[in-house]
Each structure stands twice: as structure tokens, then as C-alpha cells.
Amino acid sequence: MRTLSRSKSRNVDEENPYWVSFSDLMSALLVVFILAAVALIIELTQMKNKFDEDIDNLRNAEQARRDILHDIRDELAKQNVTVLIADNDTVLRIPESTLSFDSDRDEIPANPEVIKAVTLIGEVLHKAINRPFDSSGQSQKRFEYLDTVFIEGHTDSLRSYRDKGNWGLSTFRAISLWEFWNDSLELTPKLGELTNGYGNVLFSVSGYAATRRVNEEELTKEDRRANRRIDIRFTVKRPKLEDYKAVQEGNL
């Protein structure tokens, strides 16, 4: 009986060889599916890690900017120099009460109090951006998280009769402050030698005339006074569009 049973089983296998082939095919497909699933998981993990890294870098950049602004304001307050933080912790504002230009002029006034104030602002700014990002012992400094530091000139809406009008006046006031900081202050390295995370010059200058007023309606002298100012705008380094495209296309 045993001999007959084994013989019968062998005959069934020989008569239905496709069952063996089908089983092998399903096993192979299962292996392919598992490998594809593993590859997909790895790719998704790499994409998530890349996004997490970009988010961490952006978070660190915003923290570095915030620390710079608050350190400057607090340190200057101890020395009785008034600066303001504006635009959601992105701008250090030098009001006219701290730096007042002569009417329709762009030169830094020779007033000793003004010279002292702008000197202190430049020195404290230099110190704040050159500090290490944190106390972990890493060598990366705060300014390496920045993209650009704009020195922005602003005027009120009263017309300037000089060449280029309020546009020229606001721009050249910003240039005057920049030249004072870069040429007159004994700093190492000089502000003009600093570069951002992309290797480009960190500081830049711009003028906005009366296009970005603090008080849109200038009903009083104080309204106009608030609009005449120098803003130091800090922009942070952000991932490039190519970085996001690389993640999207899987080129990690």
C-alpha cells in the first residue's frame, strides 16, 4: 500500500508540472515585491531625513537671527543707546532719535553723541553676529546662518530737492553708515570681509525713500520723524529650489 501511495503521488506531480512552476513564480514575485517595498521605504526615509535636515537648518537660522537682534538691543540698552526690534524679529531699527541726519544731507553728523552711538551699534553688531551659534562647542558662527544683512535707508514723504530725490537721499544715508562702520571701526574681521553660507558678501545697502513708512499718514512731525530711520534687515539662509527638486526627484 505504501508503494502504491508514493507511486500515485509521483504520478500526480509528473502529470501537473505547472503547479511547481506557478509556485516558483509566486515566490519570485513575492521576493520582488519585498525588495521594491524595502527600496521605497529607504527612499522615503532619505527624503524625510533631508526635509528634517532642511527644517532644522531653517529653525537654527531663525534662532540665530533672533539671538543676534536681542543681544544687540539688550547690550546697547545697557549703554543708553536706543534701537528697536521690528517686523517679527527680522529688523533692527535705528530711530532718528539715535541717528539724526541733517535736513536733506546724507553724511553722518559730526555730533559726538551721534558718532558714539553709531560706533557702539557697529561694534555690538559685529560682536553679536560673530558669536558661536550655541554653546555646544561647534565652530559654526551665527552669521553663517544668514543670507544678507541689508542696511536700509528710509525717509519721510517730504520731497528732497537733491539729486535723485528721496531715493538718492535714503540710499546715500545707508551708504554713509555702512562706510563709517567698515572704514572707521577697528574690527577683525571687518564687516565687509564677512560672507554668508553661500560664500557671498554678507552686507548690502539699499534705499526705499518713503515707500515703506512706519506711519503711512504723516499727520504730525512725530509721524514723519518715525519714518526717517535706518533699518538693519537680517535675512536667513534658506534651502535652494534645486534642493527641493532634488528631493522630489529622488536625487538625494
C-alpha positions in Angstrom: 0.0 0.0 0.0 2.8 2.4 0.8 4.5 1.7 -2.5 1.3 2.4 -4.3 0.7 5.7 -2.5 4.2 7.0 -3.3 3.8 6.0 -6.9 0.4 7.7 -7.1 1.8 11.0 -5.7 4.7 10.9 -8.1 2.4 10.4 -11.0 0.2 13.4 -9.9 3.3 15.7 -9.8 4.5 14.4 -13.2 1.1 14.9 -14.7 0.8 18.5 -13.3 4.2 20.1 -13.6 2.7 23.6 -13.9 1.9 23.6 -10.2 5.6 23.6 -9.4 6.3 26.4 -11.9 3.4 28.5 -10.6 4.7 28.1 -7.0 8.2 29.3 -8.1 6.7 32.2 -10.0 4.7 33.4 -7.0 7.7 33.0 -4.7 9.8 35.1 -7.1 7.1 37.8 -7.3 6.9 37.9 -3.6 10.7 38.5 -3.4 10.4 41.2 -6.0 7.6 42.9 -4.1 9.5 42.7 -0.8 12.6 44.2 -2.4 10.5 47.0 -4.0 8.9 47.8 -0.7 12.2 47.9 1.1 13.6 50.2 -1.6 10.6 52.5 -1.3 10.9 52.6 2.5 14.6 53.5 2.2 13.8 56.3 -0.4 11.0 57.7 1.8 13.3 57.7 4.8 16.0 59.5 2.9 13.5 62.1 1.7 12.2 62.6 5.3 15.7 62.9 6.6 16.5 65.5 4.0 13.4 67.5 4.8 14.1 67.2 8.5 17.6 68.5 8.0 16.4 71.5 6.0 13.8 72.3 8.6 16.4 72.0 11.4 18.7 74.3 9.4 15.9 76.9 8.9 15.0 76.7 12.6 18.6 77.2 13.6 18.9 80.2 11.2 15.8 81.9 12.6 17.1 81.3 16.1 20.5 82.7 15.2 18.8 85.8 13.8 16.6 86.2 16.9 19.6 85.9 19.2 21.6 88.5 17.2 18.8 91.0 17.4 18.0 90.6 21.0 21.7 90.6 22.0 22.3 93.8 20.2 19.2 95.6 21.6 19.9 94.4 25.2 23.6 95.3 25.1 23.0 98.7 23.6 20.3 99.4 26.2 22.9 98.9 28.9 24.9 101.7 27.3 21.9 104.0 26.8 21.7 103.6 23.0 18.2 103.1 21.7 17.5 100.6 18.9 14.2 98.8 18.2 13.4 95.3 17.0 10.7 95.3 14.3 9.0 93.2 11.6 8.7 90.0 13.7 12.2 89.8 14.9 13.8 90.4 11.5 14.8 94.1 11.6 17.0 96.1 14.0 15.7 99.7 13.7 17.8 102.8 14.4 15.3 105.6 15.0 16.0 109.2 14.3 16.3 109.9 18.0 19.5 107.8 17.9 20.8 108.7 14.4 19.6 112.0 13.1 20.9 113.3 9.8 20.8 117.0 8.9 18.0 118.1 6.7 18.5 116.8 3.1 22.0 115.6 3.9 23.4 112.1 3.9 26.7 112.5 5.8 27.0 111.1 9.4 26.7 114.2 11.6 29.8 115.2 13.4 27.8 115.4 16.7 29.9 113.5 19.3 26.8 111.8 20.7 25.8 110.5 17.3 29.3 109.3 16.5 29.4 107.5 19.8 26.0 105.8 19.2 26.7 104.6 15.6 30.2 103.4 16.8 28.6 101.3 19.6 25.9 99.9 17.3 28.6 98.8 14.8 30.8 97.2 17.4 27.9 95.4 19.2 26.5 94.2 15.8 29.9 92.8 14.9 30.2 91.1 18.2 26.7 89.6 18.1 26.9 88.1 14.6 30.4 86.6 15.2 29.4 84.7 18.3 29.1 80.9 18.1 25.6 79.7 17.3 25.4 77.8 20.6 27.5 76.6 23.5 27.9 73.0 22.2 31.5 73.7 21.1 30.6 73.7 17.4 32.7 76.2 15.3 29.7 77.5 13.3 29.0 81.2 14.0 25.7 83.0 13.8 26.4 84.9 10.7 26.9 81.7 8.7 23.1 81.1 9.1 22.4 84.5 7.4 21.8 85.2 3.8 22.1 89.0 3.7 22.3 91.9 6.2 20.7 94.9 4.5 21.4 98.4 5.7 18.2 100.2 4.6 17.7 103.9 4.4 14.2 105.4 4.8 12.8 109.0 4.5 9.5 110.7 5.1 7.3 111.8 2.2 8.5 115.4 2.1 10.2 115.9 -1.2 14.0 116.2 -1.3 15.4 118.6 -3.9 18.8 117.0 -4.1 19.9 114.7 -7.0 17.7 111.6 -7.2 15.3 113.0 -4.6 14.3 110.9 -1.6 15.6 107.7 -3.4 19.1 109.1 -3.5 18.9 110.6 0.0 17.7 107.3 1.6 20.3 105.2 -0.3 23.3 107.5 0.4 22.4 107.7 4.1 22.6 104.0 4.3 25.9 104.0 2.4 27.3 106.6 4.8 26.5 104.4 7.8 28.0 101.4 6.0 31.2 103.2 5.1 31.5 104.5 8.6 31.2 101.0 10.1 33.5 99.3 7.5 36.2 102.1 7.2 36.3 103.7 10.6 35.8 100.9 13.1 38.8 98.8 14.1 37.1 95.4 13.8 38.6 92.0 12.9 37.4 90.7 10.6 35.9 93.8 9.0 32.2 93.7 8.3 32.9 93.9 4.6 35.0 90.7 4.8 32.2 88.6 6.2 30.5 86.1 3.8 27.2 84.2 4.1 26.7 80.4 3.9 26.9 80.6 0.1 30.3 82.4 0.1 28.7 85.7 -1.0 29.4 89.1 0.7 27.1 89.3 3.7 26.3 93.0 3.9 24.4 95.0 1.4 22.9 98.5 1.2 19.5 99.7 -0.1 17.3 102.8 0.0 13.5 102.9 0.0 12.7 106.6 0.1 9.2 106.9 1.6 7.8 103.7 0.1 8.0 101.7 3.4 6.8 104.2 6.0 6.1 103.2 9.6 3.3 105.8 9.7 1.5 105.8 6.3 -0.3 109.0 7.2 2.1 111.7 8.2 -0.2 114.0 10.2 2.4 115.3 12.6 6.1 116.0 12.9 6.4 112.9 15.0 4.9 110.8 12.3 7.5 112.0 9.8 10.2 111.6 12.4 9.4 107.9 12.9 9.6 107.4 9.1 13.1 108.8 8.9 15.2 105.9 10.0 17.8 103.3 9.2 16.7 99.6 9.3 19.1 96.7 9.5 17.3 93.8 8.0 18.6 90.3 8.6 17.5 87.6 6.1 18.3 84.0 6.8 19.8 81.3 4.6 17.1 79.0 3.2 17.3 75.8 1.2 17.5 76.5 -2.6 14.8 75.5 -5.0 17.2 72.9 -6.5 17.4 71.2 -3.1 13.7 70.7 -3.0 13.6 69.5 -6.6 16.4 67.0 -5.9 14.3 65.6 -3.0 11.2 65.5 -5.2 13.0 63.7 -8.0 14.8 61.3 -5.6 18.3 62.7 -6.3 19.4 62.7 -2.7 
